[in-house]
Amino acid sequence: MNYQNKLIEIINSITKREKLLLHSCCGPCSTTVLNFLKDYFDITVLYYNPNIEPISEYEKRKSEQIRFIKELNNPYVKFKDCDYDNESFKKATKGLEKEKEGGARCSVCFKLRLEKTAKLAKDENFDYFGTTLTVSPYKNSRLINEIGALLEQNYGVKYLYSDFKKNDGYKKSIELSRTYNLYRQNYCGCLYGRDLDV
C-alpha cells in the first residue's frame, strides 16, 4: 500500500478541521509533517519518547520541539508534554538489548509510543492519532502503519496513515531544520542502538 496516497485520500475526505494527536519523536522530524498537516487538522503534538537516553538528550530534543512549534506560530499547532518514562521502555524491551537497529526492539518501541498516543487520543476525544516517525528513511513505514491500524481497531480512534518521507519529505525536513537552526541528533534515541554502533 502507498501510505502517503492513503493520507491524501483521508485529507480529501475531510470536510472540516479534525482534531489530531500527533506523536513526534523530535523537532526536525516534525518540520515537514507539521508544515503539511497544519492546513487540514487542529494538531496537538505529543512528545512521548521514553526510549531517549540520557535524560539530558531527551530534554534537549524536547526543548527543540517546543521551540520549533513556537517559531512556526500557527494557531492550529499546540504542544502536549508527557513525563519522562524511560523505565517503561526498559521494561518493554528487556531481552532485546542486543537487537540490531530496525529489529524487534524497534517494533516494540514503535508500539509503546503509538499505543500511548492512541490511548490519549481516545481519552481526550481526538478524531485521529498519528506519528511523525514515517518521515525518516531509517524507519519501517509499513510496520509503523500496521501498528497504527491495529491500535485504531483496539481503541476506536482513527489512525492517520502516512509515509512522510515520500515526495522528498525527509530532504525537506533537513532543509527546514537548517532554516530553523534545529539541533539534529546523530542517533535514534535509545543507547542500545547507539552503543552497538549500528
C-alpha positions as CSV (number, residue, x, y, z in Angstrom):
1,M,0.0,0.0,0.0
2,N,1.1,3.5,-0.7
3,Y,0.5,5.0,2.7
4,Q,1.1,8.6,1.6
5,N,-1.6,8.2,-1.0
6,K,-3.8,6.8,1.7
7,L,-3.1,10.0,3.7
8,I,-4.1,12.2,0.8
9,E,-7.4,10.2,0.5
10,I,-8.1,10.8,4.2
11,I,-7.4,14.5,3.8
12,N,-9.6,14.8,0.7
13,S,-12.5,13.1,2.6
14,I,-12.4,15.6,5.5
15,T,-14.9,18.4,5.3
16,K,-13.8,20.3,8.4
17,R,-10.7,20.5,10.6
18,E,-10.4,17.4,12.6
19,K,-8.5,17.0,15.9
20,L,-5.3,15.2,15.5
21,L,-3.0,13.9,18.3
22,L,0.4,13.7,16.6
23,H,3.2,11.8,18.2
24,S,6.5,13.4,17.5
25,C,9.9,12.0,18.1
26,C,11.8,15.3,17.6
27,G,11.7,18.8,16.2
28,P,13.5,18.0,12.9
29,C,11.1,15.1,12.0
30,S,8.1,17.3,12.8
31,T,9.1,20.1,10.5
32,T,7.8,18.7,7.2
33,V,5.0,16.9,8.8
34,L,3.5,20.0,10.6
35,N,4.0,22.2,7.5
36,F,2.0,19.7,5.5
37,L,-0.8,18.9,8.0
38,K,-1.4,22.3,9.6
39,D,-3.8,23.3,6.8
40,Y,-6.1,20.4,7.4
41,F,-6.0,19.5,11.2
42,D,-6.2,21.0,14.6
43,I,-2.9,19.4,15.8
44,T,-1.7,18.7,19.2
45,V,1.9,17.5,19.1
46,L,2.5,14.8,21.7
47,Y,6.1,14.4,23.0
48,Y,6.2,10.9,24.4
49,N,9.6,9.3,23.8
50,P,10.7,7.1,26.7
51,N,13.4,5.5,24.5
52,I,15.6,8.6,24.5
53,E,18.6,8.5,26.8
54,P,20.3,10.1,28.6
55,I,17.7,12.5,30.1
56,S,19.8,15.4,29.0
57,E,19.4,14.3,25.4
58,Y,15.7,13.9,26.0
59,E,15.3,17.4,27.4
60,K,17.4,18.9,24.6
61,R,15.2,17.3,21.9
62,K,12.1,18.3,23.7
63,S,13.2,21.9,24.0
64,E,13.9,22.0,20.3
65,Q,10.4,20.6,19.6
66,I,8.8,23.3,21.7
67,R,11.0,26.0,20.1
68,F,10.0,24.9,16.6
69,I,6.3,24.9,17.4
70,K,6.6,28.4,18.9
71,E,8.5,29.7,15.8
72,L,6.0,28.0,13.5
73,N,3.5,30.2,15.3
74,N,0.4,28.6,13.9
75,P,-2.9,28.7,15.9
76,Y,-3.7,25.1,14.8
77,V,-0.5,23.6,16.3
78,K,-0.2,23.0,20.0
79,F,2.2,21.0,22.3
80,K,1.5,18.4,24.9
81,D,4.2,17.0,27.1
82,C,4.5,13.7,28.9
83,D,6.6,12.8,31.8
84,Y,10.0,11.1,31.1
85,D,9.2,7.4,31.3
86,N,12.4,5.6,30.4
87,E,11.5,2.7,32.8
88,S,8.6,1.7,30.6
89,F,10.9,1.5,27.6
90,K,13.5,-0.6,29.5
91,K,10.8,-2.9,30.8
92,A,9.2,-3.3,27.3
93,T,12.5,-4.0,25.6
94,K,14.0,-6.3,28.2
95,G,15.9,-9.1,26.4
96,L,16.1,-7.1,23.2
97,E,19.0,-5.0,24.1
98,K,21.4,-6.6,21.5
99,E,18.9,-6.5,18.6
100,K,20.1,-4.6,15.6
101,E,18.7,-1.2,14.8
102,G,15.4,-1.7,12.9
103,G,14.8,-5.1,14.5
104,A,12.4,-6.4,17.2
105,R,13.4,-3.8,19.8
106,C,12.4,-1.0,17.4
107,S,9.0,-2.7,16.7
108,V,8.3,-2.8,20.5
109,C,9.4,0.9,20.8
110,F,7.1,2.0,17.9
111,K,4.2,0.2,19.6
112,L,4.9,1.6,23.0
113,R,4.8,5.2,21.7
114,L,1.9,4.8,19.3
115,E,-0.2,3.0,21.9
116,K,0.3,5.8,24.4
117,T,-0.8,8.2,21.6
118,A,-3.9,6.1,20.8
119,K,-4.9,5.9,24.5
120,L,-4.6,9.6,25.0
121,A,-6.4,10.3,21.7
122,K,-9.3,8.1,22.9
123,D,-9.4,9.6,26.4
124,E,-9.3,13.2,25.2
125,N,-11.7,12.8,22.3
126,F,-9.4,13.3,19.3
127,D,-10.6,12.4,15.9
128,Y,-7.3,11.0,14.7
129,F,-3.9,9.9,16.1
130,G,-0.7,9.6,14.1
131,T,3.1,10.0,14.2
132,T,6.0,11.8,12.6
133,L,8.1,8.6,12.6
134,T,7.4,7.8,8.9
135,V,9.4,10.8,7.7
136,S,12.7,9.0,8.5
137,P,14.2,6.8,5.8
138,Y,15.6,4.7,8.7
139,K,12.1,3.7,10.0
140,N,9.9,1.0,8.5
141,S,6.8,2.8,7.4
142,R,4.9,-0.4,6.6
143,L,5.5,-1.7,10.2
144,I,4.6,1.7,11.8
145,N,1.3,1.9,9.7
146,E,0.4,-1.7,10.5
147,I,0.8,-1.0,14.3
148,G,-1.3,2.2,13.9
149,A,-4.0,0.2,12.1
150,L,-4.1,-2.4,14.8
151,L,-4.3,0.3,17.5
152,E,-7.1,2.0,15.6
153,Q,-9.1,-1.2,16.0
154,N,-8.2,-1.6,19.6
155,Y,-9.0,1.9,20.7
156,G,-11.7,3.1,18.3
157,V,-9.8,6.2,17.2
158,K,-8.9,6.8,13.5
159,Y,-5.3,6.3,12.6
160,L,-3.7,8.8,10.2
161,Y,-1.8,6.7,7.7
162,S,1.4,8.2,6.3
163,D,4.7,7.8,4.7
164,F,6.0,11.4,5.1
165,K,9.4,10.5,3.6
166,K,7.7,10.4,0.2
167,N,7.9,13.4,-2.2
168,D,11.2,14.4,-0.7
169,G,9.7,14.7,2.8
170,Y,12.9,13.7,4.5
171,K,15.0,16.0,2.3
172,K,12.6,18.9,3.1
173,S,12.9,18.2,6.8
174,I,16.7,18.6,6.6
175,E,16.3,21.9,4.8
176,L,13.7,23.1,7.3
177,S,15.9,22.0,10.2
178,R,18.7,24.2,8.8
179,T,16.2,27.1,8.3
180,Y,15.1,27.0,11.9
181,N,18.6,26.0,13.1
182,L,17.3,22.9,14.9
183,Y,19.5,20.5,16.7
184,R,19.7,17.3,14.7
185,Q,20.7,14.3,16.7
186,N,23.0,11.6,15.4
187,Y,21.2,8.6,16.9
188,C,17.6,7.5,17.1
189,G,17.3,7.8,20.9
190,C,18.0,4.6,22.7
191,L,21.5,3.9,23.9
192,Y,21.3,0.2,22.8
193,G,21.3,1.1,19.1
194,R,24.0,3.8,19.6
195,D,26.2,1.6,21.8
196,L,26.0,-1.3,19.3
197,D,27.4,1.2,16.7
198,V,24.8,0.3,14.1
